[in-house]
Amino acid sequence: TYEAEGQNVARASRKDARDAVQAARAAQPGWAAATPYNRGQVLYRLAEMMEARAADLAAVCSGRDEVEAAIDRVVWYAGWADKLTQVLGGANPVAGPYFNFTIPEPTGVVAILAPDEPALAGLVAPLVPAVVGGNAVVAVASETHPLAAIELAEAVATSDLPGGVVNVLTGNTGELAPVLAAHMDVNAIDITGADGLRAELERAAAENVKRVVRSDGERSPWEIAKFLELKTVWHPIGT
């Protein structure tokens, strides 16, 4: 353990990080196979559980305003679950008797390095867009203010999110981040909270051509697109 915010907090090890990736990988196919409508409803339920814990969340972040903003963000992204294909995909014009469709698909397992502040909103901002698209997440909480992430994890555990879809680690970002960046079974990593480590993490991620992204904190479908792959499918007309 280590001390943060006057509390003894679990200090995740490199093995914990590897185990979290394994749990995420096991859970991701089932979550991706859920209908977009179902994923949206599950995230609405998460927002409800956060609202039920609003007082506890407010006590471990900057206050009720941050909690309300985080809940609003979950609801906003939940509404995008069944609209992603129409907005980010499409039917493409081709010369010939073919249909050509572009379809968004989840990247897979996404690692997220949350910034130190804001403790709650800084974690929710990249986590929800990754999850709504069908990915599973391994998130490293704010090192200096981890209690908000722990409280959020309680809301996740009591919502309808399947086990393993969201995995939260508390501890030393400098110790955990390189493990996740170099892990060959992590498909993308958000390095927003990796101040001073970004160049090292980008080099490690290049080993398996891992997607490296940064969250700008804005609510946008393009934040979801950062964690999606676009697959193009050809099909003959008339068969």
VENJO-V208423 format. One record per helix or strand of 3 or more residues. SS is the DSSP state (helix for helix, strand for strand). FROM is the first residue (numbers start at 0). TO is the last residue. If there is no record, write none. Layout:
SS;FROM;TO  SS;FROM;TO
//
This chain:
strand;1;3  strand;6;8  helix;13;32  helix;35;51  helix;53;57  helix;63;77  helix;83;87  strand;97;105  strand;108;112  helix;120;131  strand;135;139  helix;146;156  strand;165;168  helix;172;181  strand;187;189  helix;197;207  strand;210;212  helix;220;224  strand;227;235
//
